[in-house]
Amino acid sequence: MKRPLLAAALALASTVAFAAPLTYKIDANHTDVVASWSHFGFSNPIAHFGKVDGSITYDPANVGASKVEVTIPLSGLNSHVGDFDDHLRSADFFDAEKFPNITFKSTSVKAAGKGKLKVTGDLTIKGVTKPVVLDVTINKTGVQPLAKREAAGFSATTTVKRTDFGLGLYAPNVSDQVKLSITTEAIVPKADE
């Protein structure tokens, strides 16, 4: 009686220990990238970047094999002030007609403590690519109850310099440093997706 139970337990343990990494598709409805900065020291405006697309491969058994690829269309930029959105998309800033997307592609993923990761990657804005490091918190992994599929949720922060990407109008009075706060939910796609 004990041998079959032991064999079953070992089989389950080996399945868990050597589970294949999962690749998740980012759920744009539950993903937001928020930029915040100082405006002459008087206020701290924010802008949201939605419609995010991309994939996250996460391998808890071999974190270094994990990777992230994200596209952020500037059509999803929303400060809740239409005129300001138009100005941000203009050639003064993002020049969205010529450069319609922001992209991020990881170059390394490292464990950074329990439930934490350091994700280094190439951020491309306005045709300029610079390395950035994201401080990531693993919110949760498991079956998402509505989708009934495996899902993963992450939050991340980083700070970038506008001038590095040709977005330096009004710097330093409008802060060069921009804080990015990211939350994302990603789901393993169906076979036909």
N, C-alpha and C positions, 0 to 999 in steps of 0.2 A: 504494500500500500504506500509505503514511504517513497519507494523508488519512482513510481509514476508521478507523484507530486513534486519530487525534487527535479525530475526531468522537465516537467512542465514549467516549474519556476525558473530553471536555468534557461529554457527556451525563451520565456517571456523576457527575462533579464537581458539576454543577448539581443533580442529584437529591439528593446528600448535603448540599449547601449550603442547599438550600431545602426540606429534608424537613419535612413537616408535623409540628406538635407531637403528641405521643402522650398520651393520657389512660389512666392506669393505675388499676386497682381495687386497693385495699389488701388484701393477703393477711393475714388475721388470724392464721393459723398461724405467720407469720414476722414478726410485729410485736409490739413490747412497749414500753410506756411505764412507766418506773420512776421513782418519786418517792423522794427520800431527804432526811432532816432530822436535826437533833440533838435528842435526848431528854434535857433537863436537863444536857447535856454528858457524860452517862455512856455513851451509845450512839448509833449512827447507823442507825436502822431504815430499811427500805425497804418499799415496797408496789408491786406490779405492777398495771398496768391492761391487761387483755387484751380480746379480742373486738372489737378496733378495726375500724371500718368507715369507708369514705370513698374519695375519689379524689384523684389527683395528676395534674395536667396539667403536663408538663415540656417546654419548648421551648428546646433549647440554642442555637438560632440567634437567639432573641429571649426571653431569660430573663425579661424584664418581663411577658411574656404568660403565664408559668407561674402556676399556682394550686393551692391545697390546700384540701380540705374534709374534715374528720374528725369522726366521732362516736365517743365513748368511753363505752360503757355501764358504769354503776357495778356492774352485775351481774358484770362481769369483774374487779373489784378483788380482789386476792389478796395478803395479807401472809404467807400460810402459817400464820396463827393465826386460827382461825374466830371466836373471841370478839372479837378486835381488829377483824376485818373488819366484824362486826356493829356495833361501836361507831363505826367510820369511816362506815358507811352511815346511822347514826342521825341524828336532828335535831341532835345535838351538833356534827356535822361536815357531811357532804355532804347529809343529809336526802334520801336516794336515793328514798324513796317519793314525795316531791313533785317532786324534780328527778333523774330517773333517768339522765340523760346529761350528759357534758361535751362541749362542741363547740369546734372551732377552725376558723376560716375566714380564709384569707389575704386581706390587703389590698394587699400588694406583695411582689414577689420581686426581689432584686437579686443580681448576681454579686458575690462577695467574695473573688476570687482563684481560682487554679486548683483546680477541684473543690470550690469552696466557694460557699455561698449565704447571704444574709440574708433570712429569710422573716418578714415582719411580718404579724400578724393579730390577730383578735379571739378571745380565749379566754373562753368562757362557762362558769361554774361556779356552781351554786346560784342561777341566775337573774341573776347579775352578770356583765357583760361588761367586760373590760379588754384593752388592747392588750399584746401580748407580742412579743418578737423571738426567733426561733429561729436559732441558729448551726448551719448545716447543712453536712454533708459528703456529697458525692455518692459513694457507695460503688462503684456499678457500674451501667452500662446495657448492654443487649444481650439476646440470646435466652437465656431461662432453660431449661436443658437438660431438665428434667423436664416442664415445661409446654409446651415447644417454642413459646413465644410471647415477644414482647418484654417485658422486665421492667426495673425500675429499683429500686435500693436506696439508701436514705438513712439517715444517722444525724444526730441533732440534740440540742442541749442548750439549756436556758434555765433561769432562776431566777424563781420567782414568790413573791409575798408572800401567805400564807394570809389575813391580815387584810383584804386587798383583796377577798376573795371571801366574807367572812362565815364563815371557818373558823378564827377566831382563838383558840379555847379553849386555855388554858394558855400562850399567848404572853406574854412572850418566853422563858419557861423551856423550853418546847418551841419550837424555832426558828420564827420567822415565815417565814424564807426557806426555800423548798423547792426543791431542784434536781430538774429533770426531765431524764431521759436517754431518748432515743427511738431505736429502730431499726425500720426498716420495709422490707418488700419489697412491691412492687406490680407487678401483671401486667396487660397489655392484655387485657381480657375477650374471650371468644369472642363471636361475633356474636349468639348466642342467650342470652347472659347479661345 
